Amino acid sequence: MRLSRYFLPVLKEEPKEAQIVSHRLMLRAGMIKQQAAGIYSWLPLGFKVLKRIEQIVHEEQARAGHIPLLMPTLQPADLWRESGRYDDYGEEMLRIKDRHKRDLLYGPTNEEMITDIFRSHVNSYKDLPLTLYHVQWKFRDEIRPRFGVMRGREFLMKDGYNFDLTKEAALHAYNRHLVSYLRTYERMGLQAIPMRADGGPIGGDYTHEFLVLAETGESEVFYDSQITDLTFGDRQIDYDSVEECQAVLEEFTSRYARTDETHDEAIFAQVPEERRRTARGIEVGQIFYFGTKYSESMGATVVGPDGARVPVEMGSHGIGVSRLLGAIIEANHDDKGIIWPEGVTPFHVGIVNLKQGDNSTDSACDAIYAELQARGLDPLYDDRDDRAGAKFATMDLIGLPWRITVGPRGLAANKVELTNRRTGATEEMSPKDAIARLEQIYQPVLGPKVQDK
């Protein structure tokens, strides 16, 4: 994309309404525009990152063998009355009536609707196990929407639901989701720590939240510092293997890590003092096992091996897709702006032309731009007739991981500058070598697509 043809309404002034870094930088970088309290339009740069995050979520769900669908945002209230949650959910639920005076709600989650879909079409244990998910806009009427997309009223969420015959099989689904979430977050450049949590209005005896450590986190967290040394890496896990998934769960949950809601000071005191940590955390996902809570109340049963009907065992699993964007910025920024991890960056590299209108620099930038695209990379070429300082400031603000700077003096020696946004390190090399280096850097990101299991 050529910046002269792109819609990027950056702000020079600090937005007064923004209280945290991610909100401030998203407004300044022209990623979002507030339309109402807690409701935002996603402008091209923000939307591009949002879609990158969503794509990673889809790929990791496919890797784990989960099946996508799409449910409506508006739900009939009668389904929630069946489960008993319509009155219990509270004022966060937006309740509305259509022209026929029928009660509807703007869905904050989808346990009832997915259970209705299941009971309408699945009759036998032979169709199990089954995990269905979707990525959908949701609405929760927060009393004080603030912090930009971190605590908005409208948000994009991946929610998935497993259906199993036995508790043991449902707990394997729980463990499988924990593994897939760890891989998902690491691909986004995040370390999200699974912490024992409270079931809240969804319920369930087993639940873990995934939290990213950040000063602006809404939750106080307590953890053993050893947990921050754990990484999922590039290990290959057989998602059908109960043993392998259980081993990963134990590895990542055996050390103390809890939110303030479930913190137990007596257990925490057993952690060696030098490893006890207290911090703030941003929730970016949660997994639940709740057994037959919904299937019993809503009649979601299957014929078992012995011919008797039994309620299915269930769990639900959510990732805050739009919230993740804010969390990534909170964990990756400096005083100049955003620093995107390679896996989610809106553009892979920025090209800065130091002398727009000069035949040699224009030709060199055009050639680099075309070659990067030919190799599957997505560059942003700043071809504006503007001063160099303004171009560098824009690139630093929007946070592309790499920048190629092209000027007449360097070109005379067949050199361009390749700069790393995170470290600030700059190397001079030929345009050909710079392109080859970027292709190598992004090869893990642009590798073969994950196939459905």
TORROLUM-595251 format. One record per residue (C-alpha): x, y, z; residue number from 1. Coordinates in steps of 0.25 Angstrom, whole numbers. Layout:
% residues N
c1=X, c2=Y, c3=Z, pos=NUM
...
END
This chain:
% residues 453
c1=0, c2=0, c3=0, pos=1
c1=5, c2=14, c3=-4, pos=2
c1=3, c2=23, c3=8, pos=3
c1=-2, c2=35, c3=-1, pos=4
c1=-14, c2=26, c3=-5, pos=5
c1=-17, c2=21, c3=9, pos=6
c1=-26, c2=26, c3=20, pos=7
c1=-18, c2=28, c3=32, pos=8
c1=-23, c2=40, c3=40, pos=9
c1=-12, c2=41, c3=50, pos=10
c1=-13, c2=51, c3=62, pos=11
c1=-1, c2=60, c3=66, pos=12
c1=-8, c2=64, c3=79, pos=13
c1=-10, c2=55, c3=91, pos=14
c1=-25, c2=51, c3=92, pos=15
c1=-30, c2=56, c3=105, pos=16
c1=-41, c2=45, c3=107, pos=17
c1=-31, c2=34, c3=107, pos=18
c1=-26, c2=28, c3=120, pos=19
c1=-17, c2=17, c3=116, pos=20
c1=-6, c2=15, c3=106, pos=21
c1=-13, c2=6, c3=97, pos=22
c1=-25, c2=15, c3=96, pos=23
c1=-16, c2=27, c3=94, pos=24
c1=-8, c2=21, c3=83, pos=25
c1=-19, c2=15, c3=76, pos=26
c1=-26, c2=28, c3=74, pos=27
c1=-13, c2=35, c3=71, pos=28
c1=-9, c2=25, c3=60, pos=29
c1=-23, c2=26, c3=54, pos=30
c1=-27, c2=12, c3=57, pos=31
c1=-41, c2=15, c3=63, pos=32
c1=-51, c2=26, c3=65, pos=33
c1=-61, c2=26, c3=76, pos=34
c1=-76, c2=26, c3=72, pos=35
c1=-82, c2=25, c3=86, pos=36
c1=-78, c2=21, c3=100, pos=37
c1=-70, c2=8, c3=98, pos=38
c1=-74, c2=7, c3=83, pos=39
c1=-63, c2=9, c3=72, pos=40
c1=-62, c2=9, c3=57, pos=41
c1=-50, c2=1, c3=53, pos=42
c1=-42, c2=10, c3=43, pos=43
c1=-33, c2=3, c3=32, pos=44
c1=-20, c2=1, c3=41, pos=45
c1=-28, c2=-4, c3=53, pos=46
c1=-37, c2=-13, c3=45, pos=47
c1=-24, c2=-19, c3=38, pos=48
c1=-18, c2=-23, c3=51, pos=49
c1=-32, c2=-28, c3=56, pos=50
c1=-33, c2=-37, c3=44, pos=51
c1=-18, c2=-42, c3=46, pos=52
c1=-22, c2=-46, c3=60, pos=53
c1=-35, c2=-53, c3=56, pos=54
c1=-27, c2=-61, c3=45, pos=55
c1=-18, c2=-66, c3=56, pos=56
c1=-29, c2=-70, c3=64, pos=57
c1=-36, c2=-77, c3=53, pos=58
c1=-23, c2=-85, c3=49, pos=59
c1=-21, c2=-90, c3=63, pos=60
c1=-35, c2=-94, c3=65, pos=61
c1=-34, c2=-102, c3=52, pos=62
c1=-21, c2=-108, c3=57, pos=63
c1=-28, c2=-113, c3=69, pos=64
c1=-40, c2=-119, c3=61, pos=65
c1=-51, c2=-109, c3=64, pos=66
c1=-62, c2=-106, c3=54, pos=67
c1=-66, c2=-91, c3=51, pos=68
c1=-80, c2=-86, c3=49, pos=69
c1=-87, c2=-73, c3=51, pos=70
c1=-98, c2=-70, c3=60, pos=71
c1=-107, c2=-57, c3=60, pos=72
c1=-104, c2=-45, c3=69, pos=73
c1=-119, c2=-44, c3=73, pos=74
c1=-124, c2=-56, c3=82, pos=75
c1=-138, c2=-59, c3=86, pos=76
c1=-140, c2=-57, c3=101, pos=77
c1=-148, c2=-70, c3=102, pos=78
c1=-135, c2=-78, c3=101, pos=79
c1=-129, c2=-71, c3=113, pos=80
c1=-142, c2=-73, c3=121, pos=81
c1=-140, c2=-88, c3=118, pos=82
c1=-126, c2=-88, c3=124, pos=83
c1=-130, c2=-78, c3=136, pos=84
c1=-120, c2=-68, c3=132, pos=85
c1=-129, c2=-57, c3=126, pos=86
c1=-132, c2=-50, c3=139, pos=87
c1=-119, c2=-54, c3=146, pos=88
c1=-109, c2=-48, c3=136, pos=89
c1=-112, c2=-34, c3=141, pos=90
c1=-112, c2=-20, c3=134, pos=91
c1=-100, c2=-23, c3=125, pos=92
c1=-109, c2=-31, c3=116, pos=93
c1=-116, c2=-21, c3=106, pos=94
c1=-131, c2=-26, c3=105, pos=95
c1=-139, c2=-21, c3=94, pos=96
c1=-153, c2=-23, c3=87, pos=97
c1=-156, c2=-25, c3=73, pos=98
c1=-168, c2=-19, c3=66, pos=99
c1=-176, c2=-31, c3=70, pos=100
c1=-173, c2=-28, c3=84, pos=101
c1=-164, c2=-41, c3=85, pos=102
c1=-153, c2=-41, c3=95, pos=103
c1=-139, c2=-41, c3=89, pos=104
c1=-125, c2=-38, c3=94, pos=105
c1=-112, c2=-34, c3=88, pos=106
c1=-104, c2=-46, c3=91, pos=107
c1=-93, c2=-45, c3=102, pos=108
c1=-89, c2=-60, c3=100, pos=109
c1=-95, c2=-72, c3=93, pos=110
c1=-97, c2=-84, c3=102, pos=111
c1=-112, c2=-85, c3=101, pos=112
c1=-112, c2=-83, c3=86, pos=113
c1=-101, c2=-93, c3=83, pos=114
c1=-108, c2=-103, c3=92, pos=115
c1=-121, c2=-101, c3=84, pos=116
c1=-114, c2=-104, c3=71, pos=117
c1=-108, c2=-116, c3=77, pos=118
c1=-121, c2=-122, c3=82, pos=119
c1=-127, c2=-119, c3=69, pos=120
c1=-117, c2=-127, c3=61, pos=121
c1=-109, c2=-137, c3=69, pos=122
c1=-116, c2=-149, c3=74, pos=123
c1=-105, c2=-160, c3=76, pos=124
c1=-92, c2=-162, c3=84, pos=125
c1=-86, c2=-166, c3=71, pos=126
c1=-86, c2=-152, c3=67, pos=127
c1=-77, c2=-148, c3=79, pos=128
c1=-68, c2=-142, c3=82, pos=129
c1=-72, c2=-128, c3=75, pos=130
c1=-66, c2=-114, c3=77, pos=131
c1=-73, c2=-103, c3=70, pos=132
c1=-68, c2=-88, c3=70, pos=133
c1=-70, c2=-75, c3=64, pos=134
c1=-63, c2=-61, c3=64, pos=135
c1=-75, c2=-51, c3=66, pos=136
c1=-78, c2=-37, c3=71, pos=137
c1=-84, c2=-36, c3=84, pos=138
c1=-90, c2=-26, c3=94, pos=139
c1=-89, c2=-24, c3=109, pos=140
c1=-94, c2=-11, c3=115, pos=141
c1=-83, c2=-8, c3=124, pos=142
c1=-86, c2=3, c3=134, pos=143
c1=-73, c2=10, c3=132, pos=144
c1=-68, c2=7, c3=118, pos=145
c1=-53, c2=12, c3=118, pos=146
c1=-39, c2=9, c3=113, pos=147
c1=-43, c2=8, c3=99, pos=148
c1=-45, c2=-6, c3=93, pos=149
c1=-40, c2=-12, c3=106, pos=150
c1=-53, c2=-10, c3=113, pos=151
c1=-63, c2=-6, c3=102, pos=152
c1=-78, c2=-9, c3=101, pos=153
c1=-77, c2=-15, c3=87, pos=154
c1=-66, c2=-25, c3=85, pos=155
c1=-61, c2=-36, c3=76, pos=156
c1=-60, c2=-50, c3=82, pos=157
c1=-57, c2=-64, c3=79, pos=158
c1=-65, c2=-73, c3=87, pos=159
c1=-65, c2=-88, c3=85, pos=160
c1=-73, c2=-99, c3=91, pos=161
c1=-70, c2=-114, c3=93, pos=162
c1=-80, c2=-126, c3=94, pos=163
c1=-75, c2=-139, c3=100, pos=164
c1=-81, c2=-152, c3=105, pos=165
c1=-73, c2=-153, c3=118, pos=166
c1=-67, c2=-144, c3=128, pos=167
c1=-53, c2=-149, c3=125, pos=168
c1=-55, c2=-146, c3=110, pos=169
c1=-60, c2=-132, c3=113, pos=170
c1=-48, c2=-130, c3=122, pos=171
c1=-39, c2=-134, c3=110, pos=172
c1=-46, c2=-123, c3=102, pos=173
c1=-43, c2=-113, c3=113, pos=174
c1=-28, c2=-117, c3=113, pos=175
c1=-28, c2=-117, c3=98, pos=176
c1=-33, c2=-103, c3=98, pos=177
c1=-23, c2=-98, c3=108, pos=178
c1=-12, c2=-104, c3=99, pos=179
c1=-18, c2=-97, c3=87, pos=180
c1=-19, c2=-84, c3=94, pos=181
c1=-5, c2=-84, c3=98, pos=182
c1=0, c2=-86, c3=84, pos=183
c1=-10, c2=-75, c3=79, pos=184
c1=-4, c2=-64, c3=89, pos=185
c1=10, c2=-68, c3=86, pos=186
c1=8, c2=-66, c3=71, pos=187
c1=3, c2=-52, c3=75, pos=188
c1=16, c2=-49, c3=82, pos=189
c1=9, c2=-50, c3=96, pos=190
c1=12, c2=-58, c3=108, pos=191
c1=-2, c2=-60, c3=114, pos=192
c1=-2, c2=-67, c3=127, pos=193
c1=-13, c2=-77, c3=131, pos=194
c1=-19, c2=-74, c3=144, pos=195
c1=-29, c2=-81, c3=153, pos=196
c1=-41, c2=-72, c3=152, pos=197
c1=-56, c2=-71, c3=156, pos=198
c1=-67, c2=-76, c3=147, pos=199
c1=-76, c2=-63, c3=148, pos=200
c1=-89, c2=-63, c3=141, pos=201
c1=-85, c2=-75, c3=132, pos=202
c1=-82, c2=-84, c3=143, pos=203
c1=-74, c2=-97, c3=144, pos=204
c1=-65, c2=-104, c3=154, pos=205
c1=-52, c2=-103, c3=145, pos=206
c1=-48, c2=-90, c3=139, pos=207
c1=-35, c2=-83, c3=136, pos=208
c1=-33, c2=-68, c3=131, pos=209
c1=-22, c2=-64, c3=122, pos=210
c1=-15, c2=-51, c3=126, pos=211
c1=-4, c2=-43, c3=120, pos=212
c1=4, c2=-35, c3=131, pos=213
c1=3, c2=-20, c3=129, pos=214
c1=2, c2=-8, c3=138, pos=215
c1=-11, c2=-4, c3=133, pos=216
c1=-18, c2=-18, c3=136, pos=217
c1=-31, c2=-18, c3=142, pos=218
c1=-28, c2=-30, c3=151, pos=219
c1=-18, c2=-31, c3=162, pos=220
c1=-11, c2=-45, c3=160, pos=221
c1=-2, c2=-53, c3=169, pos=222
c1=8, c2=-63, c3=163, pos=223
c1=21, c2=-71, c3=164, pos=224
c1=31, c2=-64, c3=156, pos=225
c1=36, c2=-78, c3=150, pos=226
c1=23, c2=-78, c3=141, pos=227
c1=28, c2=-66, c3=133, pos=228
c1=40, c2=-75, c3=129, pos=229
c1=30, c2=-84, c3=122, pos=230
c1=28, c2=-84, c3=107, pos=231
c1=21, c2=-93, c3=97, pos=232
c1=30, c2=-91, c3=86, pos=233
c1=29, c2=-99, c3=73, pos=234
c1=26, c2=-112, c3=80, pos=235
c1=17, c2=-121, c3=73, pos=236
c1=5, c2=-126, c3=81, pos=237
c1=-5, c2=-137, c3=77, pos=238
c1=-18, c2=-131, c3=81, pos=239
c1=-25, c2=-145, c3=81, pos=240
c1=-15, c2=-150, c3=91, pos=241
c1=-21, c2=-148, c3=105, pos=242
c1=-7, c2=-150, c3=111, pos=243
c1=0, c2=-140, c3=103, pos=244
c1=-10, c2=-129, c3=106, pos=245
c1=-11, c2=-133, c3=121, pos=246
c1=4, c2=-131, c3=122, pos=247
c1=4, c2=-117, c3=116, pos=248
c1=-7, c2=-113, c3=125, pos=249
c1=0, c2=-118, c3=137, pos=250
c1=13, c2=-111, c3=132, pos=251
c1=6, c2=-98, c3=131, pos=252
c1=-3, c2=-99, c3=143, pos=253
c1=5, c2=-106, c3=154, pos=254
c1=11, c2=-93, c3=159, pos=255
c1=3, c2=-83, c3=166, pos=256
c1=-4, c2=-73, c3=158, pos=257
c1=-17, c2=-67, c3=162, pos=258
c1=-26, c2=-54, c3=160, pos=259
c1=-30, c2=-46, c3=172, pos=260
c1=-44, c2=-53, c3=172, pos=261
c1=-38, c2=-67, c3=175, pos=262
c1=-25, c2=-63, c3=182, pos=263
c1=-22, c2=-72, c3=194, pos=264
c1=-11, c2=-65, c3=203, pos=265
c1=-8, c2=-78, c3=211, pos=266
c1=-5, c2=-86, c3=198, pos=267
c1=3, c2=-74, c3=192, pos=268
c1=11, c2=-74, c3=205, pos=269
c1=16, c2=-88, c3=201, pos=270
c1=23, c2=-82, c3=189, pos=271
c1=38, c2=-78, c3=192, pos=272
c1=38, c2=-63, c3=196, pos=273
c1=48, c2=-59, c3=185, pos=274
c1=38, c2=-65, c3=175, pos=275
c1=25, c2=-58, c3=180, pos=276
c1=21, c2=-47, c3=170, pos=277
c1=9, c2=-38, c3=171, pos=278
c1=5, c2=-30, c3=158, pos=279
c1=-6, c2=-25, c3=149, pos=280
c1=-12, c2=-34, c3=138, pos=281
c1=-21, c2=-32, c3=126, pos=282
c1=-31, c2=-43, c3=123, pos=283
c1=-30, c2=-48, c3=109, pos=284
c1=-37, c2=-61, c3=109, pos=285
c1=-44, c2=-71, c3=118, pos=286
c1=-48, c2=-86, c3=117, pos=287
c1=-59, c2=-93, c3=125, pos=288
c1=-64, c2=-107, c3=128, pos=289
c1=-78, c2=-107, c3=133, pos=290
c1=-83, c2=-121, c3=131, pos=291
c1=-98, c2=-122, c3=129, pos=292
c1=-102, c2=-109, c3=134, pos=293
c1=-108, c2=-105, c3=121, pos=294
c1=-111, c2=-118, c3=115, pos=295
c1=-120, c2=-123, c3=126, pos=296
c1=-128, c2=-110, c3=127, pos=297
c1=-129, c2=-109, c3=112, pos=298
c1=-131, c2=-124, c3=108, pos=299
c1=-118, c2=-126, c3=100, pos=300
c1=-117, c2=-141, c3=101, pos=301
c1=-112, c2=-152, c3=93, pos=302
c1=-114, c2=-167, c3=92, pos=303
c1=-103, c2=-174, c3=99, pos=304
c1=-96, c2=-187, c3=96, pos=305
c1=-106, c2=-194, c3=105, pos=306
c1=-118, c2=-188, c3=98, pos=307
c1=-122, c2=-179, c3=109, pos=308
c1=-122, c2=-164, c3=107, pos=309
c1=-112, c2=-155, c3=115, pos=310
c1=-109, c2=-140, c3=116, pos=311
c1=-96, c2=-137, c3=109, pos=312
c1=-84, c2=-131, c3=116, pos=313
c1=-81, c2=-117, c3=112, pos=314
c1=-70, c2=-106, c3=113, pos=315
c1=-68, c2=-92, c3=107, pos=316
c1=-56, c2=-85, c3=103, pos=317
c1=-54, c2=-70, c3=99, pos=318
c1=-43, c2=-61, c3=94, pos=319
c1=-45, c2=-46, c3=93, pos=320
c1=-41, c2=-43, c3=79, pos=321
c1=-43, c2=-28, c3=79, pos=322
c1=-38, c2=-27, c3=94, pos=323
c1=-25, c2=-34, c3=90, pos=324
c1=-21, c2=-23, c3=81, pos=325
c1=-21, c2=-13, c3=93, pos=326
c1=-13, c2=-24, c3=101, pos=327
c1=-3, c2=-25, c3=90, pos=328
c1=0, c2=-10, c3=90, pos=329
c1=0, c2=-9, c3=105, pos=330
c1=11, c2=-20, c3=105, pos=331
c1=18, c2=-14, c3=93, pos=332
c1=21, c2=1, c3=92, pos=333
c1=31, c2=12, c3=95, pos=334
c1=30, c2=27, c3=96, pos=335
c1=30, c2=28, c3=81, pos=336
c1=18, c2=19, c3=79, pos=337
c1=14, c2=4, c3=76, pos=338
c1=23, c2=-7, c3=74, pos=339
c1=16, c2=-18, c3=67, pos=340
c1=21, c2=-33, c3=68, pos=341
c1=23, c2=-39, c3=54, pos=342
c1=11, c2=-48, c3=55, pos=343
c1=0, c2=-37, c3=56, pos=344
c1=7, c2=-25, c3=50, pos=345
c1=-3, c2=-18, c3=40, pos=346
c1=9, c2=-16, c3=30, pos=347
c1=21, c2=-25, c3=30, pos=348
c1=31, c2=-13, c3=27, pos=349
c1=31, c2=2, c3=24, pos=350
c1=38, c2=8, c3=12, pos=351
c1=43, c2=22, c3=14, pos=352
c1=47, c2=31, c3=2, pos=353
c1=56, c2=42, c3=7, pos=354
c1=55, c2=50, c3=-6, pos=355
c1=42, c2=48, c3=-12, pos=356
c1=42, c2=53, c3=-27, pos=357
c1=56, c2=49, c3=-29, pos=358
c1=57, c2=39, c3=-40, pos=359
c1=67, c2=30, c3=-34, pos=360
c1=60, c2=29, c3=-20, pos=361
c1=47, c2=28, c3=-26, pos=362
c1=51, c2=16, c3=-36, pos=363
c1=58, c2=9, c3=-25, pos=364
c1=46, c2=10, c3=-15, pos=365
c1=37, c2=5, c3=-26, pos=366
c1=46, c2=-7, c3=-29, pos=367
c1=47, c2=-10, c3=-14, pos=368
c1=32, c2=-9, c3=-12, pos=369
c1=29, c2=-18, c3=-24, pos=370
c1=39, c2=-29, c3=-20, pos=371
c1=34, c2=-29, c3=-6, pos=372
c1=20, c2=-31, c3=-11, pos=373
c1=25, c2=-42, c3=-21, pos=374
c1=30, c2=-50, c3=-9, pos=375
c1=17, c2=-50, c3=-1, pos=376
c1=21, c2=-38, c3=8, pos=377
c1=11, c2=-26, c3=11, pos=378
c1=19, c2=-13, c3=11, pos=379
c1=15, c2=1, c3=14, pos=380
c1=22, c2=11, c3=5, pos=381
c1=22, c2=25, c3=10, pos=382
c1=22, c2=32, c3=-3, pos=383
c1=17, c2=46, c3=2, pos=384
c1=24, c2=59, c3=-2, pos=385
c1=28, c2=62, c3=13, pos=386
c1=40, c2=64, c3=21, pos=387
c1=48, c2=52, c3=26, pos=388
c1=45, c2=55, c3=41, pos=389
c1=30, c2=54, c3=39, pos=390
c1=31, c2=41, c3=31, pos=391
c1=40, c2=35, c3=42, pos=392
c1=30, c2=40, c3=53, pos=393
c1=19, c2=33, c3=46, pos=394
c1=26, c2=20, c3=44, pos=395
c1=30, c2=20, c3=59, pos=396
c1=16, c2=23, c3=63, pos=397
c1=9, c2=12, c3=55, pos=398
c1=19, c2=3, c3=60, pos=399
c1=23, c2=-6, c3=48, pos=400
c1=34, c2=-16, c3=52, pos=401
c1=44, c2=-12, c3=41, pos=402
c1=47, c2=0, c3=32, pos=403
c1=55, c2=1, c3=20, pos=404
c1=60, c2=15, c3=18, pos=405
c1=64, c2=19, c3=3, pos=406
c1=72, c2=32, c3=1, pos=407
c1=81, c2=37, c3=-11, pos=408
c1=94, c2=37, c3=-3, pos=409
c1=92, c2=22, c3=1, pos=410
c1=87, c2=18, c3=-13, pos=411
c1=100, c2=24, c3=-19, pos=412
c1=107, c2=12, c3=-12, pos=413
c1=96, c2=2, c3=-14, pos=414
c1=92, c2=3, c3=0, pos=415
c1=79, c2=5, c3=8, pos=416
c1=76, c2=5, c3=23, pos=417
c1=69, c2=-7, c3=30, pos=418
c1=64, c2=-2, c3=44, pos=419
c1=58, c2=-11, c3=55, pos=420
c1=46, c2=-3, c3=62, pos=421
c1=48, c2=-11, c3=75, pos=422
c1=63, c2=-9, c3=77, pos=423
c1=66, c2=3, c3=68, pos=424
c1=77, c2=-4, c3=62, pos=425
c1=80, c2=0, c3=47, pos=426
c1=89, c2=-8, c3=37, pos=427
c1=93, c2=-3, c3=23, pos=428
c1=92, c2=-13, c3=12, pos=429
c1=88, c2=-15, c3=-2, pos=430
c1=73, c2=-14, c3=-6, pos=431
c1=74, c2=-29, c3=-10, pos=432
c1=80, c2=-33, c3=3, pos=433
c1=69, c2=-25, c3=11, pos=434
c1=58, c2=-32, c3=4, pos=435
c1=64, c2=-45, c3=6, pos=436
c1=66, c2=-42, c3=21, pos=437
c1=51, c2=-38, c3=22, pos=438
c1=47, c2=-51, c3=15, pos=439
c1=55, c2=-59, c3=24, pos=440
c1=50, c2=-52, c3=37, pos=441
c1=35, c2=-54, c3=32, pos=442
c1=36, c2=-68, c3=27, pos=443
c1=31, c2=-74, c3=40, pos=444
c1=19, c2=-64, c3=40, pos=445
c1=16, c2=-66, c3=25, pos=446
c1=19, c2=-81, c3=25, pos=447
c1=9, c2=-91, c3=20, pos=448
c1=-5, c2=-90, c3=25, pos=449
c1=-11, c2=-99, c3=35, pos=450
c1=-20, c2=-109, c3=29, pos=451
c1=-33, c2=-113, c3=36, pos=452
c1=-31, c2=-126, c3=44, pos=453
END
